[in-house]
Each structure stands twice: as structure tokens, then as C-alpha cells.
Amino acid sequence: MSTAPLNITRNASQGVREETAELASWALSDIASSGHHTSSTTQHHSHLSSQMDQDELSRHESITSSRPQAIQEVSEPTSPQSSHSSKKSQCQSALTELIRKSPRTEEESHGTEEDHPPTPAGVHPVTVREGIISQPSERTMLLGKKTAYGSIKDLEGQQVARSEPTNRIKAVLHRSKEQTARIIRFASNPKSWDGRKMLEYGVRQPASFVPPVILGLLLNVLDALSYGMILFPLGNTTFAGLGPEGISMFYVSCIVSQLTYSLGGSIFKGGIGSEMIEVVPFFHKMAFTILARVGEGEEKKATVLATTIAAYAMSSVLTGAVFYVMGLCKLGSLIGFFPRHILIGCIGGVGWFLVATGLEVSARLDGNLNYNISTLEKLLRSDTVALWIIPLVLAIILQSTKRWVKHPLTDATFFLSIIAVFYFYVAAIEEITIPELRDRGWIFAAPDAGKPFYSFYELYNWRLTDWRAIFSTVPAMLALTFFGVLHVPINIPALGLSTGEDNVDVDRELRAHGISNALSGFCGSIQNYLVYTNSVLFMRSGGDSRIAGVMLAAATFGILVIGPIIIGFIPIMVVGALIFYLGLDLLKEALVDTWNKVHHLEYLTILVIVVTMGAYDFVVGILVGIMLACVSFVLQTSQISAIRGKLYGGVANSTVRRHPTQQRFLLEAGKQVHVMKLAGYLFFGTIVGVEKQIRELLREESFRKQPIRFLVLDLYNVDGVDFSAGEAFKRTNRLLVQQGVQLVMCGLEIESDVGRSLRNVGLFDDDDGVYYSKSLNSALEYCENELLKALYHQRDLEVETESAPAFLGKQALELLLGGSAKTSAEVPQSKQISKTFWETMSYSPRMHHLHQAATTTLSEQDPAPQRWQDYHQPLQLILQTFSTVSDKPEDFWSKTASFFVRKEYAAGSVLYNPGDRANGFYLLESGMLKAKYDLPQGKYSELIVAGTTCGELPFFSATERTSTTYAERDCVTWMLDEDEWRKMQDQHSDVSQELLKITLKLTSERMDAITKYMLLTSG
């Protein structure tokens, strides 16, 4: 009998394996029948497949008809082995073998025959076309070659990746080695070549990318004419004629960046890399700095050029290093903290620079545009005015046209049309010749004959390089790097949003930009970045592919090799219109689009940055912008009050369950407690408003109308306190002490950042008298206890002078007010106030107010307690507790005394816990209880003082306890348990009904108090 389970297990295991093997053979044969073999082989395999289907069907029918009723023990068969599993255990299941023999990846399917596992007899070789199993049927494998979630090999690779230490360099080298081996195996086995795929990937796909590549190439050419042409300050005689070199450097930067992004550096397959137009002013800054350092003149020209081009390349390497380190340290999100309006101001400054550069290029001005009378006279000369007016008008026309025409090819079509119209008139008018147009400034001067595309490399001469001059350009390099760092983390997420790319990693893109800029610098070129506009146009036109990006790089290289000869045939008005258009567009973005959209202080900052950059210096403009941003931040934040709420006691009460007499007194006397809820970061800009409000409270006129004894500052929502704010609190406390007002600070931990900041300025020193607590509730409780001392003192005075009614004995008053001041914890011990001082307190508005509140509260007491002092407990306690919520006489409540049982609890004793059955209702004679609620929404606690009830709602509603209630002090209680409650209902139904009404009233009062406090603390 002991072998039966074993037999069943073995037979069941064998049955599963046999069925799995059948599924494997069916799946393999069906997949193999859809492979790309010759027609004869396909027919042969089809015949074998159909034959196998018939054999399997007949065998299945045979098994079904002859299957025994009892499970017989059969010996465990050996799992089939293959070349991949020869070293594994013989106990592998057929399902493991099926997964291991799952179809290979596309690269492996093209390997040599030795790389493929041996095909079992009668089973077709597995073939997969374009990653999809052909002719799926009910026998197709559930785990195919590829699914929407990857392949089996991908899962295995993930397991390996989890077990191995993450080393990026080793991983890249390993992947490169594997890919190289696959390519070699594929190339060395012509039999595995697929002509249709080679035609698809080698001809058809590249052909489909030709239109977007042409568009991208046109964009690069136009950018080269506008950006690259003015890379050097052509207006200066030292740099005149370097337009072709600038264009060549621009193309080299484009090619390097394009290959970096397209070969896997960027997540954007169709991203276009190019130079930033915004960096041109910084290049001019470096060029003029070097020129001023080295000096002008023909003998120093070679030194100036060698130093300038070396500085350009080094700035690219520096930018690349900064980008890569930021990406490596995952600091991409850090840029989001930089003020956006400073960047907008810098963009506006670049726009000003481009407009000025457009005037220099179009009007053939020497040097930079000088804002003086002589420059204005030259611009208005008859032979000059048309040179710059026409491109400026063309730029304005294009700017206006694009308000209605949104086609992506509008810019390219417009500028190509200008060239076509220009040369149409040149051809139509015989008197106009190309050399004459060059002399008059309508066409760029032709470069030197035979000048190669790599001519800018001839400018490098490390022996002539002035390294001190290069060091003098470091501020400009850093400003240029800073400007580039601001752009990339802003453009990358915007590009991901426009293209629908959800897996954008800014840190990865920063690393790609670092590699691209460093390579460009080592190639002797300039900075580059992923251009948002060009990339969107390129991808939307069909170039969203890495192949298209590589093709664009190759086409750009072809334009580079053609050389700068085409420069001599480009109309200057085209380049001028391009520069004017870009400058006006950037000025519009900075000064027009932000109007009424940013704060007036931010707009003033933008305007100052634009004017400073355009009229004075770019680096100084950035520094001025940063300083103005700081000033703007302080001014704006100081206008937002740190006081988020102001309340008075009586409205803001603690959650302590007090006797109604105390509550009536606190409702009036609590007005001397003033609560200020502060929020945000308190610094020198926001603390001024807080000080002003506090001084307003202490002003003589305000103080007489609303005298305060305690100022409670709730810092729960305060994020931090700087040194100036801490000193302001200390200064304010000295002022409060002079006025007899105690400062109470709550909502902070003494070891928190806010607590340490206040402690460092000495705010919590003993002589300062500042009281602090962790919560607003405890702070309000402290203030209420201090105010109740006035009530107790007034009671004692009336008893001593016999001014109180005769029926109000001291014991009755103590019972009425919740217990003796000597034992009740809700009124902490303090120094006794002398009778003389109390009598003279009426001279102070604050003391007079307390005196009136205490006297009124005591005089409003019902004379009925005169008879209560002769009653035994618990009747005294019952009458005291229920007198304010019920109008029933003493005879009515005397029936209930016998149902209550006296119970004493030492300090720390637990009455009940959450989830316990409610088996009692308590009346507290003396001492204090504390109830703690630990809910999913948060923690909450309340104190229960003498003369009040406890646990009434769960008891009378027959629900579970919701709090942990324990004795805060030694307590004496009277409890009504379940048995006595049933007896009371049977014997005195009228009393039990009244008790239920009272319970609802008390519960309503507690819920109202808790709701008010929750609203108070959440505000």
C-alpha cells in the first residue's frame, strides 16, 4: 500500500512528460512547415508533417480506446539529451527540454550548421520569418521565438544580469563581442542569407528614408549658413574670410553628434544633433578676449587664430566633461531648480546679438556693431541701407507668415525661393554679373581657389597658441557650458513629450551629450546638442530610425567634402534674413510671449538681462540675471505672508474632556490665548511680516480691546528657519516678556532642523521663559491649565472671605470644578498668587478680564450642589456629571446609585485596548485618564479629567473599543457593567432611556470638539 502513491506519482509524471513531448513535436513540426526553405524541401516537410499528424491521431485514438482502468507502475524514462544539455542531469523534464529547444533568435538562425542543435528524426527544422511564427494553429508553441514581452533568451539574460555585478563597461564589451561574432558567423555562411531580407533592409528601408534625410540635410545647410557662417566675428579684419572654416567646423560637429545619437547614445532614434545658435555670442566673446590679450596686427594673426580655435575646441571638451559627470551622478533633475526666467532672459540676449550680427553681416560693418552716430550714418548710406533693409523685411514677412502657415517645410521653402528669385533676376538682367554683385556686397566673397573642406585644421598650431590668453577665456567657457547645461534638461523632456517617447532618461541623454561634445572637441570642432525643432521635423517626416540618422550623417559628410566653394554663390540676403529671423524670434519669445504671463519683477529681470547682454557683455548679463533672480525671489516671497491662520482660545480649544464649568470659563477667558499658524520657510524676507503682526497685537489700542496672555506660534507646517528668522523670534520674545505675554511654540521637535535653528540662537534658554511642545493640542492644554488657575484662585478667595454662597463649600467646589487643585493634573502646580496681587489685578486689562470671567462663572452656578455634599458616592458624582445635560431631579438619579461599582486604578493601569469588548461605562471621580487612538489616518489622543464620563458610546452601542485608555494618574472610577445595565433596563426603564439620551448628547459634544480641533490642525 505504501507504493501506491509512488506509482500514481510516477505514472502521472510520465503522462505529463509524454503529453509535453507530443506538444513539443507538434509545435516544432508546425513551425518548421512555415520556414523559408526551397519548394521541394517544403513539400517534403509538409508530407512528413501530415504523415505525423495521422500517426499521432491514430496513436491517440489507440491510447484512448485501450487505456487501462488502473494506473500501472512504469519505470521512469530518461529525458532526451541534446548538445546543449549533455552535462546536465538525466532527470530534466520534457517541458524544460522544450523551453531550452525553443526557437532561436534571428541572429542565431543565420549561424553555421554546427551552431544549431541536431534536429530529431521526423521533425522539421525550426524557421521563423520576421520574428513571428508563421501559420499559427492550435499546435503552435505557447512560448514562441518572440512575443510582446520578449523571448525566452531575454528572460534567461535577465536572470544572468541579476546574478552578475553590474559593470557597464564589461557589459558593453560583452555585447559588442557577441554581436561581432554573430555578424562573422552570418557573413561566413552564405547559405543562411535571406535575399528578401537583404533587399528589405539593404535597399527598400534606406530608400524610404531618403525624403526625411533630404529634409534634415536642408536644415543642416540652412543652420550652417546662419550659425556656422558667423562662428568667427567676420567683421574684424583678423577673422575676416573665416566663414568657410566656420561652416566646416559646424558640419564636423553635426556629423559627430549625429553618429553619437544615432548609434545608440540617445533614446531618440531620429534625433538630430547640431550647434546651438545661443553659443555664438560666447564664441565671439572668447575671440575678442584673445584678440585683446594677444593684440592685433598681421604678425600676430596666426597666434590669434591658433589660440581662438584651440579655445573653441577646449570649450567643447569642457562642456562634454560637465555633461557626462552630471549624467553619471544623476543630476539631470537638478536643473529644474534653476529659475526659468533667467534662461528666457539669456535667450532674449542671444536674440539681440543675432539682430546685431545680422546688421553686421548684411551691411558689411567692420568689427562689432557700435551704438554711435557714425555706425548709424553708415547704416543709412544709400549703398548700404538696401543691404540690410531687404533681409530684415524678409525676416519680418516670414515671421508674420508663420502665424497662419504651420507647415514644417515653410522655412526651407521660403529661403530656397529667395535664392531662386535672386538668381532669376541675375539671369534676366544682363548688366548684372556675379563678380559685380560680390563687390557690392550682395553675394559672399568666393573662398580661395583649391581651399579644402578641412582647411580649419590648418589653423591649429600648438607652438603659436597663447595659453595665458586661453586661460583668460575660462569665464566665457564656463558661461557657455552653463548655458548649454540649462538647455538640455529642458529640451529633452519636451522632445519626449512631442514624440511620445515614455522612456526618456535625462541622465542618459546628458551622458550622450557629454560623449558627443567631448568627441567633437577632440576632432577640433565645437559644441552640439540634440536640437528639438529639427528632431521633431525629421521624425515626423519619417526619419524616426537610427538608419535614417546614420544616412543623414553620411549626407552631411558629403556636403562637407564638396567644400566651401558654394559659399561664393550664396546671396548675403539669405543668410542675413536667416539671422534676422532667428534673432527676432528669440526676442519675441523673451519679451513678447512673456508679457502678462510672468510676474512683473520676473519680466523686469528678463528685460535687464536682455539689455545687459546685448549692449554690454554676455557673461556679465548672466551674473546680473542670477543676482536679480535672487532679489526677485526675496521680494516675491516676502509678499506672501507666513501666517496662514489666526485664532483665539475659545474657538481653538484642546481636546481635554473638561467639566462644563471649566468649559464655560475657558470660553471667555480663552480669548487671551492667541494662536498664529505659520507655514513655509521662514527667512529674513518672510519673518518681517510675522514681527509686524505681533507688534500690532501688542499695540496699546489693540491690547485694550483684546488683551492676550499667551501667544502660541504653531510651526508644524514650517519647513525651515534661517538665522535671521531665529534672531527675530528671540527679539520678539523679549518684547513679549516686557508686555507680560508668554511665548508658546509648538509643532516642533527640539532635535529637528527647526528646533536646532531656534536652539542655536538661544531661544529656549531658561531665562527666556519660552514654552514649547510637540503639538498644538498640548500647547493649548498648557495655556488652558494656566488660565484655570485664575478660576481656582478666585474660588479660594470667595471661600476664604465667605463671599461665596454658603452652600458652596470648598469640597463641593472642588468636586464641581473637577477635583482639588492639589491632586488634579489638569491644573498644574504653580506659585501661589498673593491676595494683594489678585486684588490689584483689575488694574491690568488682562487681569481684569480674567477676574470678570472667573467671577461670572462662579456666580452662575446652580445652588443645588448645597444638598449634594450630604449625598454619598456615586450619587454626588452622578448629579455633578449629568446636571448640565439633564433636568431630572435628585430623586430620579438616586435610583441609579446602586448599579455603579467603585473601581480604583493605579497610574499606568490599562482599562481597555482597541478591539476589546465594551463591558463597562465609567464615571471618573478623581484622577485623570488618557485615551490614545492609533488609526490608519494618524494618531490622536485626549485627556479625561474628573467629573466626566468615559467609554459611553461603545458600551451603549455594543461595539468594540477603538482606543487604548489607561490611567494617567491614580484614579477612582464608578463603573456600570453589562449585568447592571440589563437590570437597570428591566427595573427602571425610564432611567435607562434618559441615560441613553445623555450618552448621545455627550457623544455629540465630543465629536463637535474633535471636529473643531481637526479643522484647526489641518488648516
Residue pairs with C-beta under 8 A, 6 or more apart in sequence:
3 73
6 73
7 71
7 72
7 73
8 71
10 73
10 74
10 76
11 71
11 72
11 73
11 74
12 71
13 76
14 74
14 76
14 77
16 93
17 77
17 79
17 93
17 94
17 95
18 94
20 93
20 94
20 95
20 98
21 80
21 94
22 56
23 98
23 139
23 141
24 94
24 97
24 98
24 101
24 141
25 52
25 56
25 120
25 123
26 56
26 139
27 98
27 139
27 140
27 141
28 101
28 120
28 123
28 124
28 126
28 141
29 48
29 49
29 52
29 123
29 124
29 139
30 49
30 135
30 137
30 139
30 140
31 103
31 124
31 126
31 127
31 128
31 133
31 134
31 140
31 141
31 144
32 45
32 49
32 123
32 124
32 125
32 126
32 127
33 42
33 45
33 46
33 49
33 124
33 135
34 127
34 129
34 133
34 134
34 135
35 42
35 45
35 124
35 125
35 126
35 127
35 128
35 129
35 134
36 127
36 129
36 194
36 196
37 45
37 125
37 127
45 124
48 122
48 124
49 124
52 122
78 90
79 90
79 91
79 92
79 93
79 94
79 96
79 97
80 94
80 97
80 120
81 88
81 90
82 97
82 100
82 101
82 117
82 118
83 117
83 118
84 100
84 117
85 92
85 97
85 100
98 141
98 143
99 143
99 152
101 117
102 141
102 143
102 144
102 145
102 151
102 152
103 109
103 126
103 128
103 133
103 141
103 144
103 145
104 116
104 126
104 145
104 153
105 145
105 151
105 153
106 128
106 131
107 179
107 182
107 186
108 115
108 182
109 127
109 128
109 192
110 182
110 185
110 186
110 189
110 192
110 193
110 194
111 182
111 185
111 186
111 189
111 192
112 185
112 188
112 189
112 192
113 189
115 185
116 125
119 125
127 134
128 134
128 144
128 145
130 197
131 145
131 146
132 145
132 146
133 140
133 141
133 144
133 145
143 152
145 151
186 192
186 193
205 545
205 547
206 547
206 551
208 542
209 542
209 543
209 545
209 547
209 548
209 551
210 551
211 541
211 542
212 270
212 538
212 539
212 541
212 542
212 543
212 548
213 543
213 548
213 551
213 552
213 555
214 555
215 408
215 409
215 412
215 537
215 538
215 541
215 543
216 272
216 534
216 537
216 538
216 543
216 548
216 552
216 555
217 552
217 555
217 556
217 559
218 412
219 272
219 412
219 534
219 537
219 538
220 251
220 254
220 272
220 274
220 552
220 556
220 559
221 559
222 411
222 412
222 415
222 578
223 250
223 274
223 275
223 277
223 534
224 247
224 250
224 251
224 254
225 247
225 570
225 574
225 575
225 578
226 277
226 575
226 578
226 579
226 582
227 250
227 274
227 275
227 277
227 280
228 243
228 246
228 247
228 248
228 249
228 250
228 251
228 275
229 243
229 246
229 247
229 361
229 575
230 243
230 246
230 280
230 357
230 361
230 579
231 242
231 245
231 246
231 247
231 249
231 250
231 280
231 283
231 312
231 526
232 239
232 242
232 243
232 245
232 246
232 283
232 284
232 287
232 308
233 239
233 284
233 287
233 288
233 367
233 368
234 240
234 241
234 242
234 243
234 360
234 361
235 360
235 361
235 365
235 366
235 367
235 368
236 287
236 288
236 291
236 366
236 367
236 368
237 296
237 366
238 291
238 296
238 301
238 304
238 305
239 287
239 305
239 308
241 445
241 447
242 305
243 444
243 564
243 567
244 447
244 451
244 455
244 563
244 564
244 567
245 455
245 456
245 459
246 456
247 564
247 567
248 453
248 454
248 455
248 456
248 560
248 564
249 312
249 456
249 524
249 525
249 526
250 274
250 275
250 525
250 526
251 453
251 556
251 557
251 559
251 560
252 520
252 523
252 524
252 525
252 560
253 273
253 274
253 275
253 316
253 520
253 525
253 526
253 527
253 528
254 273
254 274
254 275
254 528
254 553
254 556
255 553
255 556
255 557
255 560
256 273
256 516
256 519
256 520
256 523
256 525
256 528
257 273
257 274
257 516
257 517
257 520
257 528
257 529
257 530
258 272
258 273
258 549
258 550
258 552
258 553
258 556
259 549
259 550
259 553
260 266
260 273
260 512
260 515
260 516
260 519
261 268
261 271
261 272
261 273
261 512
261 516
261 530
261 549
262 269
262 271
262 546
262 548
262 549
262 550
262 552
262 553
263 546
263 550
264 546
265 511
265 512
265 515
265 516
266 508
266 509
266 512
266 530
267 496
267 501
267 503
267 504
267 505
267 508
267 509
268 495
268 496
268 499
268 501
268 530
268 535
268 539
269 539
269 544
269 545
269 546
269 548
269 549
270 535
270 538
270 539
270 543
270 544
270 545
270 546
270 548
270 549
271 495
271 530
271 535
271 539
271 549
272 530
272 531
272 534
272 535
272 538
272 549
272 552
273 516
273 528
273 529
273 530
273 531
274 528
274 529
274 531
274 534
275 526
275 527
275 528
276 483
276 484
276 487
276 527
276 528
276 529
277 350
277 354
277 582
278 346
278 347
278 350
278 483
278 487
279 480
279 483
279 484
279 526
279 527
280 350
280 353
280 354
280 357
281 349
281 350
281 353
281 613
281 618
282 315
282 476
282 477
282 479
282 480
282 483
282 618
283 312
283 480
283 526
284 353
284 368
285 473
285 476
285 617
285 618
285 619
286 308
286 311
286 312
286 315
286 473
286 476
286 477
287 308
288 368
289 469
289 472
289 473
289 476
290 304
290 307
290 308
290 311
290 466
290 469
290 470
290 472
290 473
291 304
291 308
293 466
293 468
293 469
293 472
294 300
294 303
294 304
294 307
294 466
294 469
296 304
302 461
302 464
303 464
303 465
303 466
305 459
306 459
306 460
306 461
306 462
306 464
306 465
307 464
307 465
307 466
307 469
307 470
309 456
309 459
309 460
309 524
310 460
310 462
310 465
310 470
311 469
311 470
311 473
311 477
312 525
312 526
313 521
313 522
313 524
313 525
313 526
314 470
314 477
314 521
315 473
315 476
315 477
315 480
315 481
315 521
315 526
315 527
316 517
316 518
316 520
316 521
316 525
316 526
316 527
317 517
317 518
317 521
317 522
318 477
318 478
318 481
318 521
319 480
319 481
319 484
319 517
319 521
319 527
320 513
320 514
320 515
320 516
320 517
320 518
320 519
320 520
320 521
321 514
321 518
322 481
322 485
322 514
323 484
323 485
323 488
323 510
323 511
323 513
323 514
323 517
324 510
324 511
324 513
324 514
324 515
324 518
325 514
326 332
326 334
326 485
326 507
326 510
326 514
327 506
327 507
327 508
327 509
327 510
327 511
327 512
327 513
327 514
328 507
328 511
330 507
331 507
331 510
332 489
332 505
332 506
332 507
332 509
332 510
333 489
333 506
335 485
335 486
335 488
335 489
335 490
336 489
338 486
339 629
339 633
341 594
341 598
341 602
341 603
341 605
341 606
341 629
342 605
342 609
342 622
342 625
342 626
342 629
343 486
343 487
343 490
344 589
344 590
344 594
344 606
345 590
345 605
345 606
345 607
345 608
345 609
345 610
345 613
345 621
345 625
346 483
346 486
346 609
346 613
346 621
346 622
346 625
347 586
347 589
347 590
348 586
348 587
348 589
348 590
348 591
348 606
348 609
348 610
348 613
349 590
349 609
349 610
349 612
349 613
349 614
349 618
349 621
350 583
350 586
350 613
351 582
351 583
351 584
351 585
351 586
351 587
351 588
351 589
351 590
351 610
352 583
352 587
352 610
352 611
352 613
352 614
352 615
353 583
353 613
353 614
353 618
354 579
354 580
354 582
354 583
354 586
355 579
355 580
355 583
355 584
355 587
356 368
356 369
356 583
356 614
357 369
357 579
357 583
358 388
358 391
358 392
358 395
358 576
358 579
358 580
358 583
359 365
359 369
359 379
359 388
360 368
360 369
361 572
361 575
361 576
361 579
362 387
362 388
362 391
362 392
362 572
362 573
362 576
362 580
363 378
363 379
363 384
363 387
363 388
363 441
364 384
364 387
364 441
365 375
365 378
365 379
369 375
371 615
378 384
379 385
379 388
383 440
387 441
387 442
387 572
387 573
387 576
388 576
390 573
391 572
391 573
391 574
391 575
391 576
391 577
391 579
391 580
392 576
392 577
392 580
394 418
394 573
394 577
394 580
394 581
395 577
395 578
395 580
395 581
395 584
396 584
398 410
398 411
398 414
398 577
398 581
399 581
399 584
399 585
399 588
401 410
401 414
402 410
408 537
408 540
408 541
415 574
415 577
415 578
418 571
418 573
418 574
418 577
419 570
419 571
419 574
422 571
422 573
422 574
425 432
426 432
426 434
426 437
434 443
434 569
437 443
438 444
438 445
438 446
438 568
441 572
442 571
442 572
442 573
443 568
443 569
443 570
443 571
443 572
444 567
444 568
444 570
444 572
444 575
445 568
446 565
446 567
446 568
447 564
447 565
447 567
447 568
451 563
451 564
452 563
453 560
453 561
453 562
453 563
453 564
455 564
456 524
457 524
460 524
475 619
476 618
476 619
479 618
479 619
479 622
480 527
482 622
483 622
484 527
484 529
487 529
488 506
488 509
488 510
488 513
488 529
488 530
489 506
489 510
491 529
491 530
491 531
491 532
492 504
492 506
492 509
492 530
493 504
493 506
494 532
495 501
495 504
495 530
495 532
495 535
495 536
496 502
496 504
498 532
498 536
499 535
499 536
499 539
499 544
509 530
512 530
513 529
513 530
516 528
517 527
517 528
517 529
520 526
520 527
520 528
538 544
538 548
538 552
542 548
543 549
543 552
587 610
590 606
590 610
591 606
591 607
591 610
594 602
594 603
594 606
595 603
598 606
599 632
599 636
601 632
601 635
601 636
602 632
604 628
604 632
605 625
605 628
605 629
605 632
608 624
608 625
608 628
609 621
609 622
609 624
609 625
609 628
610 621
612 620
612 621
612 624
612 625
613 620
613 621
613 622
634 684
634 685
635 685
637 680
637 683
637 685
637 686
638 685
638 686
638 688
638 689
640 680
640 686
641 686
641 689
642 678
642 679
642 680
642 682
642 686
642 687
642 689
642 690
642 718
643 676
643 677
643 678
643 689
643 690
643 693
644 677
644 678
644 679
644 717
644 1019
645 675
645 676
645 677
645 1019
646 674
646 675
646 676
646 677
646 693
647 674
647 675
647 677
647 1016
648 670
648 671
648 673
648 674
648 675
648 706
649 666
649 669
649 670
649 671
649 672
649 673
649 674
649 675
649 710
649 780
649 783
649 784
649 787
650 666
650 667
650 668
650 670
650 671
651 670
651 1012
652 670
652 673
652 675
652 776
652 780
652 1016
653 666
653 670
653 780
653 784
653 1009
653 1012
653 1013
654 777
654 778
654 780
654 781
654 784
654 1013
655 777
655 940
655 941
655 942
655 943
655 1009
655 1010
655 1013
656 781
656 784
656 826
656 942
656 943
656 944
656 945
657 942
657 943
657 944
657 945
657 948
657 949
657 1006
658 666
658 784
658 818
658 826
658 945
658 948
659 816
659 817
659 818
659 880
659 945
659 946
659 947
659 948
660 884
661 816
661 817
661 818
661 857
661 861
662 788
662 791
662 817
662 818
664 857
664 860
665 787
665 788
665 791
665 853
665 854
665 857
666 784
666 787
666 788
668 853
668 856
668 857
669 787
669 790
669 791
669 849
669 850
669 853
669 854
670 783
670 784
670 787
671 706
671 849
672 707
672 708
672 709
672 710
672 787
672 846
672 849
672 850
673 708
673 709
673 710
673 712
673 780
673 783
673 784
673 787
674 697
674 706
674 708
674 710
674 711
674 712
675 712
675 714
675 776
675 780
676 690
676 693
676 694
676 711
676 712
676 713
676 714
677 714
677 716
677 717
677 1019
678 690
678 713
678 714
678 715
678 717
678 718
679 717
679 718
680 686
680 717
680 718
680 719
681 718
681 719
681 720
681 721
681 722
682 690
682 718
682 720
682 721
682 722
682 725
683 721
683 722
683 724
683 725
684 722
684 724
684 725
686 725
687 724
687 725
687 728
687 729
688 728
690 728
690 732
691 728
691 731
691 732
694 711
694 732
694 735
694 736
695 735
696 702
697 703
697 706
697 708
697 711
698 735
698 736
698 739
698 741
703 739
703 845
704 845
707 844
707 845
707 846
707 849
708 741
708 846
709 740
709 741
709 742
709 783
709 786
709 787
709 846
709 850
710 741
710 742
710 744
710 783
710 786
711 736
711 741
711 742
711 743
711 744
712 744
712 745
712 746
712 776
712 779
712 780
712 783
713 729
713 743
713 744
713 745
713 746
714 746
714 747
714 776
714 779
715 721
715 745
715 746
715 747
715 748
715 754
716 746
716 747
716 748
716 775
716 776
716 1017
717 747
718 747
718 748
718 754
720 753
720 754
720 757
721 729
721 753
721 754
721 757
721 758
722 757
723 757
723 760
723 761
725 757
726 757
726 758
726 760
726 761
726 763
727 761
729 745
729 758
729 761
729 763
730 761
730 762
730 763
730 768
732 743
733 743
733 763
733 768
733 769
733 770
736 742
736 743
737 768
737 769
740 844
740 846
742 769
742 770
742 771
743 769
743 770
743 771
744 770
744 771
744 772
744 773
744 779
744 782
744 783
745 758
745 763
745 770
745 771
745 772
745 773
745 779
746 772
746 773
746 774
746 775
746 776
746 778
746 779
747 774
747 775
747 776
748 754
748 755
748 758
748 772
748 774
749 755
749 774
750 756
750 759
750 764
750 772
755 772
758 764
762 768
763 770
764 770
764 772
771 779
771 782
773 779
773 782
776 1016
776 1017
777 941
777 1013
777 1017
781 943
785 826
785 827
785 828
786 828
786 830
787 850
788 826
788 827
789 821
789 827
789 830
789 833
790 850
790 851
790 853
790 854
791 817
791 853
791 854
791 857
791 858
792 817
792 821
792 827
793 833
793 838
793 854
794 838
794 851
794 854
794 855
794 858
795 804
795 813
795 817
795 854
795 858
796 810
797 803
797 835
797 838
798 804
798 808
798 858
799 808
799 809
799 810
799 813
804 813
804 858
805 863
805 866
806 866
807 863
807 865
807 866
807 867
808 858
808 861
808 865
808 866
809 869
811 869
812 865
812 866
812 868
812 869
814 820
814 821
815 865
815 868
815 876
815 877
815 880
815 947
816 861
816 865
816 880
816 947
817 947
818 824
818 826
818 945
818 946
818 947
818 948
819 926
819 927
819 945
819 946
819 947
821 827
821 829
823 926
823 927
823 969
824 926
824 928
824 945
824 946
825 927
825 928
825 945
825 968
825 969
826 928
826 943
826 945
838 851
841 847
841 848
841 850
841 851
842 848
842 851
862 883
864 879
864 883
864 890
865 879
865 880
867 890
868 875
868 876
868 879
868 880
868 890
869 876
871 879
871 890
872 897
873 902
873 925
873 974
874 897
874 900
874 902
874 923
874 925
874 974
875 890
875 893
875 894
875 897
877 923
877 925
877 947
877 974
878 893
878 896
878 897
878 900
878 923
879 890
879 893
880 947
881 923
881 947
881 948
881 949
882 888
882 893
882 998
885 998
885 1001
885 1002
886 994
886 997
886 998
888 994
892 990
892 991
892 994
893 991
895 988
895 991
896 984
896 988
896 991
896 995
899 976
899 980
899 981
899 983
899 984
900 923
900 974
900 975
900 976
900 980
901 974
901 975
901 976
901 977
901 980
902 972
902 973
902 974
903 922
903 972
903 973
903 974
903 975
904 970
904 971
904 972
904 973
905 911
905 927
905 967
905 970
905 971
905 973
906 967
906 970
907 967
907 968
907 969
907 970
908 966
908 967
909 966
909 967
910 964
910 965
910 966
911 922
911 929
911 950
911 951
911 965
911 966
911 967
912 918
912 951
912 961
912 964
912 965
913 961
913 964
914 934
914 960
914 961
914 962
914 963
914 964
915 960
915 961
916 960
916 961
917 960
917 961
918 951
918 954
918 955
918 957
918 958
918 959
918 960
918 961
919 955
919 977
919 978
920 951
920 955
920 975
920 976
920 977
920 978
921 949
921 950
921 951
921 952
921 955
921 956
921 975
921 976
921 981
922 929
922 949
922 950
922 951
922 973
922 974
922 975
923 949
923 950
923 973
923 974
923 975
924 944
924 945
924 946
924 947
924 948
924 949
924 950
924 971
924 972
924 973
925 946
925 971
925 972
925 973
925 974
926 946
926 970
926 971
926 972
927 946
927 967
927 968
927 969
927 970
927 971
927 972
928 943
928 944
928 945
928 946
928 967
928 968
928 969
928 971
929 943
929 944
929 950
929 965
929 966
929 967
929 968
929 971
930 941
930 942
930 943
930 944
930 965
930 966
930 967
930 968
931 941
931 942
931 944
931 950
931 963
931 964
931 965
932 939
932 940
932 941
932 963
932 964
932 965
933 939
933 940
933 941
933 962
933 963
934 964
940 1010
942 1010
943 968
944 950
944 965
949 1002
950 965
950 973
951 961
951 965
952 999
952 1002
952 1003
953 959
953 999
953 1003
954 960
954 961
954 962
955 976
955 981
956 995
956 996
956 999
976 984
981 992
984 991
984 992
984 995
985 992
